[in-house]
């Protein structure tokens, strides 16, 4: 009985800690994506027959007007089904003005791109929200000094607080790191507070290698210190500054996402640790949820941005694939043949299934080796 109780408790903990956060995260992002398609379709006068969160059998559904709104059993996606979605779909003359396949190329482009656009805008909104309500950042409290580093030779010790560099006041670790990285190796003068004492120390950063956000080894100037985990403060920005910072983050992580995609395309095996499936998403969602709402919102922002970018890739079956067909239609002056679209969709589906199998294999491999 104790064993059964233990397994039951473990199962409940798994659901609460990992499965529910993952469903909440994916559910919100899928809703935002499909809402983009839905609203632009309605705005362009297209009749929407179904708005579904999830795939497979319907769990809950209600028809309002022309649209059936449903929640389906498999929460790993969603879709909006407009009237006349397929070029060869039969549509009555009475309904033809409300069919997707009767709209202009421009209108169809807006409807197709709206899902990704909403995900990207939603990511910017989440970043701005975090900047306005406040988020924990590391201060310049030194937690560790690396032996025989410029900092060690200059006399910096754990517990020191770096208050200024070259007379420029600093308070946060990111600012300290930026100044050191951009110093081009010149000597820096640091103003240090050690208890009640104030010190002035000089040191010269050394060029070392370190990993960037996506695991690439890069040269960077460093002084050989690490922050203290106890040195946290809440940092907030005003509304306008928050919007500006959010736009900077969206641009920064968009570039990083494309760089990572390039690495995955050119060296998929060497960079497979960057790929994860439902198990990894559940693990990360649970971990971030336990760290607090701010961490969970930041995770949602970066996944929303990645989802928006991924769906714009010119892969048949994705929004980007449909947009590619529209570009071909614009150039050749007529729609792509139904047969060509069917074949390309089959290829796209095979590629996505292969990718899903690969990322699920990665997840299982991480579980078996204890990398989670």
N, C-alpha and C positions, 0 to 999 in steps of 0.2 A: 504493500500500500504506500509506503514511503517513497518507493521508486516511482510509482504512478503519479503521486502528488508532486514529486520533483520534476518529472517530465511535463506535467500540466503547467506548473509554475514557469518552467522554461519556455513553453509554448506561448503562454500569455505574455511573458516578458518580450519574446521575439516579436509578437504582433504589435504590442504597444511601443516598443523601442525602435523598431525598424520598418515593419510593414506599413503601419498607419502613417508615419512621417513620409514615406516614399509615395504612398497613394495620394496624400494631401499635396505634396510637391508636384507630382506629375499631373494630378487632376487639375490644379490651378493653371499650370502652364499649357496643358492641352485645351482647357476652356478658353484661355486668352487667345491661343492660336486660332481655334475654330470660330471664336467670336469675331475675329478680324475678317475671315472669309464671309461669315454670315452678314455682318453689318454692311460690308461693301457690296455684297450681292443685293441686299435689300435696297441700298442706296442707288444701285444701278438698275433697279426695277426687275431683278431676277427673282422668280418664285423659288423659295427654299422648301423642299419637301421634308427633309429630316435634318436635325441637329443632334448628333450622337457623341456622348463622351464614352469612349471605349468601343470595343468591337464585340461581335458575337451576339449571343442571345440577349434580349432586352430584359433588364431587371425592373426598371421603372420607366414609364412612358406616359406622355400626355400630349394630345394634339390641340394646338391653339391656332386658329385660323388655318392657313395652308401648311403649317409646319408641325411636324411631330418631334417633340423634344424627348430624348431618351437617355438613360444611363444603362450601358451595356456591361456584360460580365467581365470582359478582359480590359483592364484599365491601362493598357499600354499604347493608347492612341485615341483617335477620334476622327470624325469626319462630318462635313456638311454636304448634303446631297441636294444640288439644285435641279430644277427642271431643265431637261435638255443637256445633261452633263456630257453625254457622248455625242459625237457628231452625227451618228446614224440613229440616235434615239427618236422614235416616232413622236411627234408633237402635233396636236391639232392646230388648225389655222387660228382658232380662237385664242389658244394659249401661246402661240409662237412669239408674240412680243415679250413674254415673260420668261422665255427659255434662254439658258446660258449660251447655247450654240447659235442663237440669233443676234447676240450682242456684238458690238464692234471689237476689234482686236484690243483697242485701248481699254475698254471696259473689262474685258476678260483678264487682261494683264493686271489691272488694279485689284480685281477679285482674287486672283491667284497669289499676288504678292502681299496681300493684306495680312495673311496669317503670320508670315515671318516679320512683317513690319510691326505688327502688334506685339510680338514677342520681344523685338528689339526695343520698342518704346517702353514696354513694361519693365524691361531690365533697367532702362534709364530711370524710370519712375522709382523702382526699388532702391537703386543706388542713391537717388536724391532723398528718398525717405530716410535712409540710414544716416546720411550726412546731417539731416535736419534734427532727427531725434537724438543723435549722439551714438558713438561707437567707441569701444575700448581700443586705445593705442598704447604702444610701448613708449615710455619716457626714456631719457638719456641716462638712466641709472645703470651702471656697469655691473653685470653679473659675473662675467668671467674674462680673464685676461690670458691670452695664449702666450705660452712660454717663448721667449726669444723673438717676440714680435716687436714692431715699432712702439706699441703702447707699453709693453713690459719694459723695454729699454728706457722709455721716457719716465717711468715711475708711476704709471696709472695702476690703480688697484681696484679689486672688486669692492663695490659699495660707493665708489666715486660717482658724482653726478657731473656730467659735462654741461656747463651752462652757456658756453659761447665758443665759437671757433673764429679766430682772426677778428675778434671784437663783435662778431655777429651773434646775437642771442639765439639759442636754440632750446627747444623744450622736448621735442619728440624724436624718437629713434630714426624715423624715416628721413627727417631733415638732416640729421647727423650723417646718415648713410649717403644721402644725395651729395652733400658737400664733399665728403671724402672721395666718392666715386668720380666727381667732376674736377678734382683738384689738379689733375695731370701730374701727380707725383711731387708737387712743390711742398715745401715745409709748411706745416700748420701750427698755429699757436692756440692751445686749448686752455680755456678758463675752467678750472675744476673746483667743485665744492666737496670737501672731505670732512664730514662732521661739521664743526663750527669754523674750520679753516678754509681759506681760499688759496688756490695754487695756480700758477701760470706755468704750463709745460709746453715744450716744443717737440715735434716729431715729424718724420717724413714717411708718408704712406709707401707701401711696397706693392708692386704689381703681382697679383696672385690670380689663380683660377678659381672660379666659383660657378655654381649652377644657377641659371636663370629660372624664371617661372615655369618653363616647360622642359627643364632638365638638360639644357645645353651648357657645355662648359665654355665660359667666356672669361677673358682677361678683365680684371677690375682692381682698382687701387683699394687697399685695405690697411687697417691699422692694428688688427688682431684683438678685437674685443667683441663680446657677445652681450646682449641685453639681459637684464634681470627679469625673471617672470613676475616679480613682485612690483615692478615699476609700470603699472597701468594707470591711465587716466581716461576719462570720457572726453571726447572731442566733438564739438558741434560746429555747424556752419549755418549761416543765414540762408533764406530761400534761394536768392539769386546765386550765391556762391555754391550752394548744394547742387543746383541745376548745372552749373558750369563744371563742377567736379564730376557729376554723373556722366555728362557728355564726354569728358576726358577719359573716364573709365571705360565707357562703351567703345570708344575709338581704340584705346589701348588693348582691350581684350579681344576686340575684333581682329586686330592685326596679329595678336598672339595666336588666335584660333586658326587663322589662315596659315601662319607659319607652322603650327602643329600639324595641320592637314597636309602641308607639303612634306613634312617629315614622315608622316604615316604613309603617304603615297610612295615616296622614294625608298623608304626603309621600314616597311610594315613590321617585320619580325623584330628588328632592333628596338622599335618604339612601341611594342605591343603593350607595355605597362601603362601607357596612356589611355588604353581602351578598356571600357568596363561595361557590363550589362546590367540587368535588373538587380542582381545580387549586390554589385558594387554601389549602385544608386541607392538601394535600401540601406546599405551600411553607412554610406556617407550622409544620407539624409538623417538617419538616426543619430549619428555622432554629432552633426551640426545642431540638431534639435535639442540635444542634451546640453549643448554649450549655451543655448539661449536663443531667443527670437531673432536677435540681430544677426547671429551667425547663420541661422536658417534662412533668413531673408537674403543675405549675401549669396548663399549657395543657390537660392532660387533665381537670383539675378543672373549669375554666370551661366546656369543651365538654360535659362530662358534665352539668353543671347546666343548660346551655342545651338539651341533648337532652331532659332530663327535663321541663323547662318546655314546650318545643315540642310534645312528645307529648301534653300535657294540654290543648292548645288544642282548642276544640270544632269541629274540622274533621272531617267524615266521612272515614273510612278510618284516622284516627289514633286512639290510645287515648281521647283526649278526646272524639272524636265518638261512640265507642261508649258512653262514660260519659253523654254527653248523651242517647242513646237510652234508657239505663237510667233517667235522671231523668224522661223523658217517660213511660216505662212505669210508673214509680211514681205519677205524677200521674193518668194515664188508666186505670190498673188492668189494662192488657193490653199485650203487646209491640207494638212498632212493626211494621207490616206488612212482609213480606219485600220487596214491590215498592218500598215507600218507602225501605227500607234500600238496595236495589240502586241506585236512582236517586241517592240521596245519596252513595253510595260512588263512583259514576261521576263526580259533580260534584267530590267531594273529590279523586279521582285526577287529574281534569283540572286542578284548582287546583295540586296538587303538581307535576304535569308542567310546568305553566306556570312555576311558581317555579323548578324545576330548569333549565328552558331559560333563564330570566332570569339566574340566578346563573352558569350556564356561559357565557352571553354576557358577563357582567361579567368572568369570568376571562379569556376570550379578549381582551376589550378591554384589560385590564390588561397582558396579555402583549404585545399589539401596540403599546401606548404606553410600554412599559418601566416601568410603575408597580410591578412586582414587584421 
